[in-house]
Amino acid sequence: MLRRAEELQAIGDLSGARLFYERLALSGHKQAALALARSYDAAWLRRNGVVGVPGDAQRAAYWYERAATLAEAPAKP
């Protein structure tokens, strides 16, 4: 699913990519949570030449925090 999200993002389908990233992030995937945060980060969108997609600072902050929390979680046995 992560690969599919990255493929969608690469062809400019950010809304489709967000759906995959969110599903993965909600299941505990830290890389997907970080990618989802970036997809809402206005500065990241500008740096990567994404136009026509508004950033959302509140959602970006939430998913950055979630990604950091997932990164700190101990590995499951």
TIMARVEX-101393 format. One record per residue: y, z, x of N, C-alpha, C in turn; chain; residue in one letter; residue number from 1. Coordinates in Angstrom, 3 decimals. Each point is the difference from the previous one (the first is absolute). Layout:
residues N
<site><n_c2>Y</n_c2><n_c3>Z</n_c3><n_c1>X</n_c1><ca_c2>Y</ca_c2><ca_c3>Z</ca_c3><ca_c1>X</ca_c1><c_c2>Y</c_c2><c_c3>Z</c_c3><c_c1>X</c_c1><ch>A</ch><aa>a</aa><i>NUM</i></site>
...
***
This chain:
residues 77
<site><n_c2>-1.191</n_c2><n_c3>0.000</n_c3><n_c1>0.811</n_c1><ca_c2>1.191</ca_c2><ca_c3>0.000</ca_c3><ca_c1>-0.811</ca_c1><c_c2>1.257</c_c2><c_c3>0.000</c_c3><c_c1>0.856</c_c1><ch>A</ch><aa>m</aa><i>1</i></site>
<site><n_c2>-0.046</n_c2><n_c3>0.691</n_c3><n_c1>1.137</n_c1><ca_c2>1.165</ca_c2><ca_c3>0.014</ca_c3><ca_c1>0.879</ca_c1><c_c2>0.282</c_c2><c_c3>-1.402</c_c3><c_c1>0.513</c_c1><ch>A</ch><aa>l</aa><i>2</i></site>
<site><n_c2>-1.039</n_c2><n_c3>-0.706</n_c3><n_c1>0.364</n_c1><ca_c2>0.177</ca_c2><ca_c3>-1.376</ca_c3><ca_c1>0.482</ca_c1><c_c2>0.650</c_c2><c_c3>-0.866</c_c3><c_c1>-1.081</c_c1><ch>A</ch><aa>r</aa><i>3</i></site>
<site><n_c2>-0.432</n_c2><n_c3>0.154</n_c3><n_c1>-1.229</n_c1><ca_c2>0.567</ca_c2><ca_c3>-0.785</ca_c3><ca_c1>-1.104</ca_c1><c_c2>1.471</c_c2><c_c3>0.348</c_c3><c_c1>-0.203</c_c1><ch>A</ch><aa>r</aa><i>4</i></site>
<site><n_c2>0.351</n_c2><n_c3>1.268</n_c3><n_c1>0.078</n_c1><ca_c2>1.400</ca_c2><ca_c3>0.409</ca_c3><ca_c1>-0.115</ca_c1><c_c2>0.840</c_c2><c_c3>-0.638</c_c3><c_c1>1.100</c_c1><ch>A</ch><aa>a</aa><i>5</i></site>
<site><n_c2>-0.519</n_c2><n_c3>0.004</n_c3><n_c1>1.218</n_c1><ca_c2>0.721</ca_c2><ca_c3>-0.596</ca_c3><ca_c1>1.126</ca_c1><c_c2>0.151</c_c2><c_c3>-1.510</c_c3><c_c1>-0.183</c_c1><ch>A</ch><aa>e</aa><i>6</i></site>
<site><n_c2>-1.030</n_c2><n_c3>-0.642</n_c3><n_c1>-0.531</n_c1><ca_c2>0.077</ca_c2><ca_c3>-1.441</ca_c3><ca_c1>-0.268</ca_c1><c_c2>1.070</c_c2><c_c3>-0.303</c_c3><c_c1>-1.044</c_c1><ch>A</ch><aa>e</aa><i>7</i></site>
<site><n_c2>0.024</n_c2><n_c3>0.784</n_c3><n_c1>-1.063</n_c1><ca_c2>1.006</ca_c2><ca_c3>-0.198</ca_c3><ca_c1>-1.043</ca_c1><c_c2>1.404</c_c2><c_c3>0.208</c_c3><c_c1>0.550</c_c1><ch>A</ch><aa>l</aa><i>8</i></site>
<site><n_c2>0.157</n_c2><n_c3>1.033</n_c3><n_c1>0.801</n_c1><ca_c2>1.314</ca_c2><ca_c3>0.260</ca_c3><ca_c1>0.592</ca_c1><c_c2>0.410</c_c2><c_c3>-1.157</c_c3><c_c1>0.912</c_c1><ch>A</ch><aa>q</aa><i>9</i></site>
<site><n_c2>-0.931</n_c2><n_c3>-0.527</n_c3><n_c1>0.750</n_c1><ca_c2>0.298</ca_c2><ca_c3>-1.094</ca_c3><ca_c1>0.931</ca_c1><c_c2>0.465</c_c2><c_c3>-1.268</c_c3><c_c1>-0.710</c_c1><ch>A</ch><aa>a</aa><i>10</i></site>
<site><n_c2>-0.477</n_c2><n_c3>-0.213</n_c3><n_c1>-1.221</n_c1><ca_c2>0.428</ca_c2><ca_c3>-1.204</ca_c3><ca_c1>-0.726</ca_c1><c_c2>1.181</c_c2><c_c3>0.283</c_c3><c_c1>-0.924</c_c1><ch>A</ch><aa>i</aa><i>11</i></site>
<site><n_c2>0.541</n_c2><n_c3>1.218</n_c3><n_c1>0.094</n_c1><ca_c2>1.195</ca_c2><ca_c3>0.332</ca_c3><ca_c1>-0.759</ca_c1><c_c2>-0.229</c_c2><c_c3>0.643</c_c3><c_c1>-1.351</c_c1><ch>A</ch><aa>g</aa><i>12</i></site>
<site><n_c2>-1.236</n_c2><n_c3>0.337</n_c3><n_c1>-0.318</n_c1><ca_c2>-0.291</ca_c2><ca_c3>0.652</ca_c3><ca_c1>-1.284</ca_c1><c_c2>0.006</c_c2><c_c3>1.512</c_c3><c_c1>0.211</c_c1><ch>A</ch><aa>d</aa><i>13</i></site>
<site><n_c2>1.191</n_c2><n_c3>0.542</n_c3><n_c1>0.150</n_c1><ca_c2>0.123</ca_c2><ca_c3>1.415</ca_c3><ca_c1>0.293</ca_c1><c_c2>-0.414</c_c2><c_c3>0.868</c_c3><c_c1>-1.190</c_c1><ch>A</ch><aa>l</aa><i>14</i></site>
<site><n_c2>0.297</n_c2><n_c3>-0.440</n_c3><n_c1>-1.205</n_c1><ca_c2>-0.396</ca_c2><ca_c3>0.802</ca_c3><ca_c1>-1.160</ca_c1><c_c2>-1.525</c_c2><c_c3>0.068</c_c3><c_c1>-0.112</c_c1><ch>A</ch><aa>s</aa><i>15</i></site>
<site><n_c2>-0.685</n_c2><n_c3>-1.089</n_c3><n_c1>0.288</n_c1><ca_c2>-1.459</ca_c2><ca_c3>0.008</ca_c3><ca_c1>-0.008</ca_c1><c_c2>-0.547</c_c2><c_c3>0.877</c_c3><c_c1>1.113</c_c1><ch>A</ch><aa>g</aa><i>16</i></site>
<site><n_c2>0.600</n_c2><n_c3>-0.089</n_c3><n_c1>1.177</n_c1><ca_c2>-0.433</ca_c2><ca_c3>0.819</ca_c3><ca_c1>1.127</ca_c1><c_c2>0.180</c_c2><c_c3>1.479</c_c3><c_c1>-0.308</c_c1><ch>A</ch><aa>a</aa><i>17</i></site>
<site><n_c2>1.118</n_c2><n_c3>0.332</n_c3><n_c1>-0.650</n_c1><ca_c2>0.256</ca_c2><ca_c3>1.400</ca_c3><ca_c1>-0.343</ca_c1><c_c2>-1.104</c_c2><c_c3>0.574</c_c3><c_c1>-0.884</c_c1><ch>A</ch><aa>r</aa><i>18</i></site>
<site><n_c2>-0.513</n_c2><n_c3>-0.794</n_c3><n_c1>-0.907</n_c1><ca_c2>-1.073</ca_c2><ca_c3>0.486</ca_c3><ca_c1>-0.880</ca_c1><c_c2>-1.233</c_c2><c_c3>0.409</c_c3><c_c1>0.803</c_c1><ch>A</ch><aa>l</aa><i>19</i></site>
<site><n_c2>-0.378</n_c2><n_c3>-0.844</n_c3><n_c1>0.952</n_c1><ca_c2>-1.152</ca_c2><ca_c3>0.327</ca_c3><ca_c1>0.848</ca_c1><c_c2>0.293</c_c2><c_c3>1.199</c_c3><c_c1>0.892</c_c1><ch>A</ch><aa>f</aa><i>20</i></site>
<site><n_c2>1.188</n_c2><n_c3>-0.009</n_c3><n_c1>0.632</n_c1><ca_c2>0.371</ca_c2><ca_c3>1.126</ca_c3><ca_c1>0.866</ca_c1><c_c2>-0.012</c_c2><c_c3>1.317</c_c3><c_c1>-0.773</c_c1><ch>A</ch><aa>y</aa><i>21</i></site>
<site><n_c2>0.553</n_c2><n_c3>-0.017</n_c3><n_c1>-1.219</n_c1><ca_c2>0.063</ca_c2><ca_c3>1.230</ca_c3><ca_c1>-0.775</ca_c1><c_c2>-1.390</c_c2><c_c3>0.505</c_c3><c_c1>-0.364</c_c1><ch>A</ch><aa>e</aa><i>22</i></site>
<site><n_c2>-0.847</n_c2><n_c3>-0.895</n_c3><n_c1>-0.417</n_c1><ca_c2>-1.366</ca_c2><ca_c3>0.416</ca_c3><ca_c1>-0.353</ca_c1><c_c2>-0.707</c_c2><c_c3>0.644</c_c3><c_c1>1.193</c_c1><ch>A</ch><aa>r</aa><i>23</i></site>
<site><n_c2>0.159</n_c2><n_c3>-0.629</n_c3><n_c1>1.166</n_c1><ca_c2>-0.612</ca_c2><ca_c3>0.558</ca_c3><ca_c1>1.202</ca_c1><c_c2>0.647</c_c2><c_c3>1.325</c_c3><c_c1>0.390</c_c1><ch>A</ch><aa>l</aa><i>24</i></site>
<site><n_c2>1.326</n_c2><n_c3>0.049</n_c3><n_c1>-0.068</n_c1><ca_c2>0.726</ca_c2><ca_c3>1.212</ca_c3><ca_c1>0.383</ca_c1><c_c2>-0.388</c_c2><c_c3>1.173</c_c3><c_c1>-0.899</c_c1><ch>A</ch><aa>a</aa><i>25</i></site>
<site><n_c2>-0.145</n_c2><n_c3>-0.268</n_c3><n_c1>-1.280</n_c1><ca_c2>-0.389</ca_c2><ca_c3>1.068</ca_c3><ca_c1>-0.931</ca_c1><c_c2>-1.406</c_c2><c_c3>0.521</c_c3><c_c1>0.274</c_c1><ch>A</ch><aa>l</aa><i>26</i></site>
<site><n_c2>-0.812</n_c2><n_c3>-0.815</n_c3><n_c1>0.660</n_c1><ca_c2>-1.342</ca_c2><ca_c3>0.457</ca_c3><ca_c1>0.352</ca_c1><c_c2>-0.038</c_c2><c_c3>0.653</c_c3><c_c1>1.385</c_c1><ch>A</ch><aa>s</aa><i>27</i></site>
<site><n_c2>1.186</n_c2><n_c3>0.137</n_c3><n_c1>0.637</n_c1><ca_c2>0.063</ca_c2><ca_c3>0.718</ca_c3><ca_c1>1.266</ca_c1><c_c2>0.105</c_c2><c_c3>-0.856</c_c3><c_c1>1.245</c_c1><ch>A</ch><aa>g</aa><i>28</i></site>
<site><n_c2>0.266</n_c2><n_c3>-1.274</n_c3><n_c1>-0.136</n_c1><ca_c2>0.085</ca_c2><ca_c3>-0.911</ca_c3><ca_c1>1.147</ca_c1><c_c2>1.400</c_c2><c_c3>0.076</c_c3><c_c1>0.601</c_c1><ch>A</ch><aa>h</aa><i>29</i></site>
<site><n_c2>0.114</n_c2><n_c3>0.620</n_c3><n_c1>1.187</n_c1><ca_c2>1.322</ca_c2><ca_c3>0.233</ca_c3><ca_c1>0.580</ca_c1><c_c2>0.704</c_c2><c_c3>-1.285</c_c3><c_c1>0.421</c_c1><ch>A</ch><aa>k</aa><i>30</i></site>
<site><n_c2>-0.722</n_c2><n_c3>-0.988</n_c3><n_c1>0.504</n_c1><ca_c2>0.624</ca_c2><ca_c3>-1.257</ca_c3><ca_c1>0.413</ca_c1><c_c2>0.593</c_c2><c_c3>-0.716</c_c3><c_c1>-1.217</c_c1><ch>A</ch><aa>q</aa><i>31</i></site>
<site><n_c2>-0.678</n_c2><n_c3>0.047</n_c3><n_c1>-1.121</n_c1><ca_c2>0.506</ca_c2><ca_c3>-0.616</ca_c3><ca_c1>-1.220</ca_c1><c_c2>1.228</c_c2><c_c3>0.747</c_c3><c_c1>-0.508</c_c1><ch>A</ch><aa>a</aa><i>32</i></site>
<site><n_c2>-0.009</n_c2><n_c3>1.319</n_c3><n_c1>0.105</n_c1><ca_c2>1.155</ca_c2><ca_c3>0.796</ca_c3><ca_c1>-0.425</ca_c1><c_c2>1.223</c_c2><c_c3>-0.354</c_c3><c_c1>0.842</c_c1><ch>A</ch><aa>a</aa><i>33</i></site>
<site><n_c2>-0.190</n_c2><n_c3>-0.177</n_c3><n_c1>1.287</n_c1><ca_c2>1.106</ca_c2><ca_c3>-0.389</ca_c3><ca_c1>0.872</ca_c1><c_c2>0.495</c_c2><c_c3>-1.409</c_c3><c_c1>-0.335</c_c1><ch>A</ch><aa>l</aa><i>34</i></site>
<site><n_c2>-0.913</n_c2><n_c3>-0.919</n_c3><n_c1>-0.211</n_c1><ca_c2>0.388</ca_c2><ca_c3>-1.366</ca_c3><ca_c1>-0.377</ca_c1><c_c2>0.749</c_c2><c_c3>-0.010</c_c3><c_c1>-1.327</c_c1><ch>A</ch><aa>a</aa><i>35</i></site>
<site><n_c2>-0.447</n_c2><n_c3>0.823</n_c3><n_c1>-0.938</n_c1><ca_c2>0.670</ca_c2><ca_c3>0.090</ca_c3><ca_c1>-1.296</ca_c1><c_c2>1.399</c_c2><c_c3>0.569</c_c3><c_c1>0.172</c_c1><ch>A</ch><aa>l</aa><i>36</i></site>
<site><n_c2>0.144</n_c2><n_c3>1.024</n_c3><n_c1>0.810</n_c1><ca_c2>1.327</ca_c2><ca_c3>0.569</ca_c3><ca_c1>0.269</ca_c1><c_c2>0.931</c_c2><c_c3>-1.059</c_c3><c_c1>0.571</c_c1><ch>A</ch><aa>a</aa><i>37</i></site>
<site><n_c2>-0.487</n_c2><n_c3>-0.750</n_c3><n_c1>0.958</n_c1><ca_c2>0.823</ca_c2><ca_c3>-1.047</ca_c3><ca_c1>0.613</ca_c1><c_c2>0.394</c_c2><c_c3>-1.057</c_c3><c_c1>-1.019</c_c1><ch>A</ch><aa>r</aa><i>38</i></site>
<site><n_c2>-0.871</n_c2><n_c3>-0.276</n_c3><n_c1>-0.950</n_c1><ca_c2>0.300</ca_c2><ca_c3>-1.032</ca_c3><ca_c1>-0.991</ca_c1><c_c2>1.148</c_c2><c_c3>0.399</c_c3><c_c1>-0.917</c_c1><ch>A</ch><aa>s</aa><i>39</i></site>
<site><n_c2>0.325</n_c2><n_c3>1.289</n_c3><n_c1>-0.024</n_c1><ca_c2>1.135</ca_c2><ca_c3>0.495</ca_c3><ca_c1>-0.788</ca_c1><c_c2>1.217</c_c2><c_c3>0.319</c_c3><c_c1>0.867</c_c1><ch>A</ch><aa>y</aa><i>40</i></site>
<site><n_c2>-0.155</n_c2><n_c3>-0.032</n_c3><n_c1>1.303</n_c1><ca_c2>1.060</ca_c2><ca_c3>0.368</ca_c3><ca_c1>0.937</ca_c1><c_c2>0.969</c_c2><c_c3>-1.176</c_c3><c_c1>0.183</c_c1><ch>A</ch><aa>d</aa><i>41</i></site>
<site><n_c2>1.229</n_c2><n_c3>0.156</n_c3><n_c1>-0.486</n_c1><ca_c2>0.982</ca_c2><ca_c3>-1.087</ca_c3><ca_c1>0.042</ca_c1><c_c2>0.248</c_c2><c_c3>-0.481</c_c3><c_c1>1.429</c_c1><ch>A</ch><aa>a</aa><i>42</i></site>
<site><n_c2>0.063</n_c2><n_c3>0.904</n_c3><n_c1>0.960</n_c1><ca_c2>0.230</ca_c2><ca_c3>-0.388</ca_c3><ca_c1>1.393</ca_c1><c_c2>-1.172</c_c2><c_c3>-0.822</c_c3><c_c1>0.532</c_c1><ch>A</ch><aa>a</aa><i>43</i></site>
<site><n_c2>-1.221</n_c2><n_c3>0.414</n_c3><n_c1>-0.322</n_c1><ca_c2>-1.188</ca_c2><ca_c3>-0.742</ca_c3><ca_c1>0.443</ca_c1><c_c2>-0.022</c_c2><c_c3>-1.387</c_c3><c_c1>-0.641</c_c1><ch>A</ch><aa>w</aa><i>44</i></site>
<site><n_c2>0.334</n_c2><n_c3>-0.058</n_c3><n_c1>-1.287</n_c1><ca_c2>0.027</ca_c2><ca_c3>-1.291</ca_c3><ca_c1>-0.701</ca_c1><c_c2>1.001</c_c2><c_c3>-0.947</c_c3><c_c1>0.660</c_c1><ch>A</ch><aa>l</aa><i>45</i></site>
<site><n_c2>1.185</n_c2><n_c3>0.512</n_c3><n_c1>0.322</n_c1><ca_c2>1.025</ca_c2><ca_c3>-0.839</ca_c3><ca_c1>0.666</ca_c1><c_c2>-0.483</c_c2><c_c3>-0.473</c_c3><c_c1>1.362</c_c1><ch>A</ch><aa>r</aa><i>46</i></site>
<site><n_c2>-0.529</n_c2><n_c3>0.913</n_c3><n_c1>0.803</n_c1><ca_c2>-0.464</ca_c2><ca_c3>-0.357</ca_c3><ca_c1>1.355</ca_c1><c_c2>-1.092</c_c2><c_c3>-1.058</c_c3><c_c1>-0.037</c_c1><ch>A</ch><aa>r</aa><i>47</i></site>
<site><n_c2>-0.771</n_c2><n_c3>-0.018</n_c3><n_c1>-1.068</n_c1><ca_c2>-1.109</ca_c2><ca_c3>-0.940</ca_c3><ca_c1>-0.096</ca_c1><c_c2>0.324</c_c2><c_c3>-1.225</c_c3><c_c1>-0.838</c_c1><ch>A</ch><aa>n</aa><i>48</i></site>
<site><n_c2>1.279</n_c2><n_c3>-0.178</n_c3><n_c1>-0.305</n_c1><ca_c2>0.447</ca_c2><ca_c3>-1.210</ca_c3><ca_c1>-0.682</ca_c1><c_c2>-0.425</c_c2><c_c3>-0.123</c_c3><c_c1>-1.447</c_c1><ch>A</ch><aa>g</aa><i>49</i></site>
<site><n_c2>-0.337</n_c2><n_c3>1.114</n_c3><n_c1>-0.631</n_c1><ca_c2>-0.401</ca_c2><ca_c3>-0.022</ca_c3><ca_c1>-1.404</ca_c1><c_c2>1.264</c_c2><c_c3>-0.039</c_c3><c_c1>-0.852</c_c1><ch>A</ch><aa>v</aa><i>50</i></site>
<site><n_c2>0.105</n_c2><n_c3>-1.021</n_c3><n_c1>-0.827</n_c1><ca_c2>1.155</ca_c2><ca_c3>-0.123</ca_c3><ca_c1>-0.888</ca_c1><c_c2>-0.468</c_c2><c_c3>-0.015</c_c3><c_c1>-1.445</c_c1><ch>A</ch><aa>v</aa><i>51</i></site>
<site><n_c2>0.881</n_c2><n_c3>0.427</n_c3><n_c1>-0.885</n_c1><ca_c2>-0.322</ca_c2><ca_c3>-0.018</ca_c3><ca_c1>-1.419</ca_c1><c_c2>-0.844</c_c2><c_c3>1.170</c_c3><c_c1>-0.474</c_c1><ch>A</ch><aa>g</aa><i>52</i></site>
<site><n_c2>-0.313</n_c2><n_c3>0.914</n_c3><n_c1>0.886</n_c1><ca_c2>-0.786</ca_c2><ca_c3>1.182</ca_c3><ca_c1>-0.362</ca_c1><c_c2>0.845</c_c2><c_c3>1.217</c_c3><c_c1>0.352</c_c1><ch>A</ch><aa>v</aa><i>53</i></site>
<site><n_c2>0.406</n_c2><n_c3>0.758</n_c3><n_c1>-1.013</n_c1><ca_c2>0.831</ca_c2><ca_c3>1.163</ca_c3><ca_c1>0.282</ca_c1><c_c2>-0.799</c_c2><c_c3>1.136</c_c3><c_c1>0.631</c_c1><ch>A</ch><aa>p</aa><i>54</i></site>
<site><n_c2>0.648</n_c2><n_c3>0.732</n_c3><n_c1>0.867</n_c1><ca_c2>-0.618</ca_c2><ca_c3>1.199</ca_c3><ca_c1>0.549</ca_c1><c_c2>0.130</c_c2><c_c3>1.130</c_c3><c_c1>-0.999</c_c1><ch>A</ch><aa>g</aa><i>55</i></site>
<site><n_c2>-0.722</n_c2><n_c3>1.058</n_c3><n_c1>0.231</n_c1><ca_c2>0.068</ca_c2><ca_c3>1.179</ca_c3><ca_c1>-0.853</ca_c1><c_c2>-0.156</c_c2><c_c3>1.205</c_c3><c_c1>0.923</c_c1><ch>A</ch><aa>d</aa><i>56</i></site>
<site><n_c2>1.121</n_c2><n_c3>0.614</n_c3><n_c1>0.349</n_c1><ca_c2>-0.001</ca_c2><ca_c3>1.090</ca_c3><ca_c1>0.977</ca_c1><c_c2>-0.872</c_c2><c_c3>1.171</c_c3><c_c1>-0.434</c_c1><ch>A</ch><aa>a</aa><i>57</i></site>
<site><n_c2>0.011</n_c2><n_c3>0.302</n_c3><n_c1>-1.279</n_c1><ca_c2>-0.780</ca_c2><ca_c3>1.125</ca_c3><ca_c1>-0.489</ca_c1><c_c2>-1.506</c_c2><c_c3>-0.263</c_c3><c_c1>0.129</c_c1><ch>A</ch><aa>q</aa><i>58</i></site>
<site><n_c2>-0.423</n_c2><n_c3>-1.185</n_c3><n_c1>-0.382</n_c1><ca_c2>-1.429</ca_c2><ca_c3>-0.336</ca_c3><ca_c1>0.140</ca_c1><c_c2>-0.394</c_c2><c_c3>-0.098</c_c3><c_c1>1.467</c_c1><ch>A</ch><aa>r</aa><i>59</i></site>
<site><n_c2>0.869</n_c2><n_c3>-0.572</n_c3><n_c1>0.826</n_c1><ca_c2>-0.293</ca_c2><ca_c3>-0.099</ca_c3><ca_c1>1.430</ca_c1><c_c2>-0.203</c_c2><c_c3>1.395</c_c3><c_c1>0.586</c_c1><ch>A</ch><aa>a</aa><i>60</i></site>
<site><n_c2>0.910</n_c2><n_c3>0.917</n_c3><n_c1>-0.313</n_c1><ca_c2>-0.098</ca_c2><ca_c3>1.362</ca_c3><ca_c1>0.523</ca_c1><c_c2>-1.293</c_c2><c_c3>0.676</c_c3><c_c1>-0.457</c_c1><ch>A</ch><aa>a</aa><i>61</i></site>
<site><n_c2>-0.346</n_c2><n_c3>-0.185</n_c3><n_c1>-1.273</n_c1><ca_c2>-1.227</ca_c2><ca_c3>0.601</ca_c3><ca_c1>-0.522</ca_c1><c_c2>-1.227</c_c2><c_c3>-0.493</c_c3><c_c1>0.779</c_c1><ch>A</ch><aa>y</aa><i>62</i></site>
<site><n_c2>-0.087</n_c2><n_c3>-1.322</n_c3><n_c1>0.179</n_c1><ca_c2>-1.185</ca_c2><ca_c3>-0.548</ca_c3><ca_c1>0.660</ca_c1><c_c2>-0.011</c_c2><c_c3>0.258</c_c3><c_c1>1.494</c_c1><ch>A</ch><aa>w</aa><i>63</i></site>
<site><n_c2>1.186</n_c2><n_c3>0.084</n_c3><n_c1>0.649</n_c1><ca_c2>0.028</ca_c2><ca_c3>0.398</ca_c3><ca_c1>1.411</ca_c1><c_c2>-0.528</c_c2><c_c3>1.427</c_c3><c_c1>0.137</c_c1><ch>A</ch><aa>y</aa><i>64</i></site>
<site><n_c2>0.435</n_c2><n_c3>0.879</n_c3><n_c1>-0.905</n_c1><ca_c2>-0.470</ca_c2><ca_c3>1.381</ca_c3><ca_c1>0.029</ca_c1><c_c2>-1.504</c_c2><c_c3>0.071</c_c3><c_c1>-0.256</c_c1><ch>A</ch><aa>e</aa><i>65</i></site>
<site><n_c2>-0.458</n_c2><n_c3>-0.762</n_c3><n_c1>-0.958</n_c1><ca_c2>-1.436</ca_c2><ca_c3>-0.029</ca_c3><ca_c1>-0.314</ca_c1><c_c2>-0.798</c_c2><c_c3>-0.506</c_c3><c_c1>1.203</c_c1><ch>A</ch><aa>r</aa><i>66</i></site>
<site><n_c2>0.504</n_c2><n_c3>-1.041</n_c3><n_c1>0.652</n_c1><ca_c2>-0.685</ca_c2><ca_c3>-0.530</ca_c3><ca_c1>1.189</ca_c1><c_c2>-0.053</c_c2><c_c3>1.048</c_c3><c_c1>1.101</c_c1><ch>A</ch><aa>a</aa><i>67</i></site>
<site><n_c2>1.095</n_c2><n_c3>0.734</n_c3><n_c1>0.187</n_c1><ca_c2>0.015</ca_c2><ca_c3>1.047</ca_c3><ca_c1>1.028</ca_c1><c_c2>-0.992</c_c2><c_c3>1.101</c_c3><c_c1>-0.332</c_c1><ch>A</ch><aa>a</aa><i>68</i></site>
<site><n_c2>-0.104</n_c2><n_c3>0.343</n_c3><n_c1>-1.259</n_c1><ca_c2>-0.947</ca_c2><ca_c3>1.018</ca_c3><ca_c1>-0.429</ca_c1><c_c2>-1.430</c_c2><c_c3>-0.464</c_c3><c_c1>0.235</c_c1><ch>A</ch><aa>t</aa><i>69</i></site>
<site><n_c2>-0.262</n_c2><n_c3>-1.260</n_c3><n_c1>-0.323</n_c1><ca_c2>-1.345</ca_c2><ca_c3>-0.536</ca_c3><ca_c1>0.222</ca_c1><c_c2>-0.326</c_c2><c_c3>-0.056</c_c3><c_c1>1.480</c_c1><ch>A</ch><aa>l</aa><i>70</i></site>
<site><n_c2>0.998</n_c2><n_c3>-0.284</n_c3><n_c1>0.826</n_c1><ca_c2>-0.218</ca_c2><ca_c3>-0.079</ca_c3><ca_c1>1.442</ca_c1><c_c2>-0.348</c_c2><c_c3>1.372</c_c3><c_c1>0.573</c_c1><ch>A</ch><aa>a</aa><i>71</i></site>
<site><n_c2>0.502</n_c2><n_c3>1.068</n_c3><n_c1>-0.639</n_c1><ca_c2>-0.247</ca_c2><ca_c3>1.338</ca_c3><ca_c1>0.496</ca_c1><c_c2>-1.301</c_c2><c_c3>0.598</c_c3><c_c1>-0.521</c_c1><ch>A</ch><aa>e</aa><i>72</i></site>
<site><n_c2>-0.566</n_c2><n_c3>-0.617</n_c3><n_c1>-1.020</n_c1><ca_c2>-1.223</ca_c2><ca_c3>0.542</ca_c3><ca_c1>-0.600</ca_c1><c_c2>-1.153</c_c2><c_c3>-0.081</c_c3><c_c1>0.988</c_c1><ch>A</ch><aa>a</aa><i>73</i></site>
<site><n_c2>-0.802</n_c2><n_c3>1.060</n_c3><n_c1>0.058</n_c1><ca_c2>-1.156</ca_c2><ca_c3>-0.050</ca_c3><ca_c1>0.904</ca_c1><c_c2>-1.016</c_c2><c_c3>-1.040</c_c3><c_c1>-0.490</c_c1><ch>A</ch><aa>p</aa><i>74</i></site>
<site><n_c2>-0.730</n_c2><n_c3>-0.544</n_c3><n_c1>0.937</n_c1><ca_c2>-1.013</ca_c2><ca_c3>-0.985</ca_c3><ca_c1>-0.336</ca_c1><c_c2>-1.104</c_c2><c_c3>0.657</c_c3><c_c1>-0.824</c_c1><ch>A</ch><aa>a</aa><i>75</i></site>
<site><n_c2>-0.477</n_c2><n_c3>-0.734</n_c3><n_c1>-0.987</n_c1><ca_c2>-1.087</ca_c2><ca_c3>0.524</ca_c3><ca_c1>-0.824</ca_c1><c_c2>-1.329</c_c2><c_c3>-0.212</c_c3><c_c1>0.716</c_c1><ch>A</ch><aa>k</aa><i>76</i></site>
<site><n_c2>-0.888</n_c2><n_c3>1.005</n_c3><n_c1>-0.041</n_c1><ca_c2>-1.303</ca_c2><ca_c3>-0.151</ca_c3><ca_c1>0.693</ca_c1><c_c2>-0.876</c_c2><c_c3>-1.038</c_c3><c_c1>-0.646</c_c1><ch>A</ch><aa>p</aa><i>77</i></site>
***
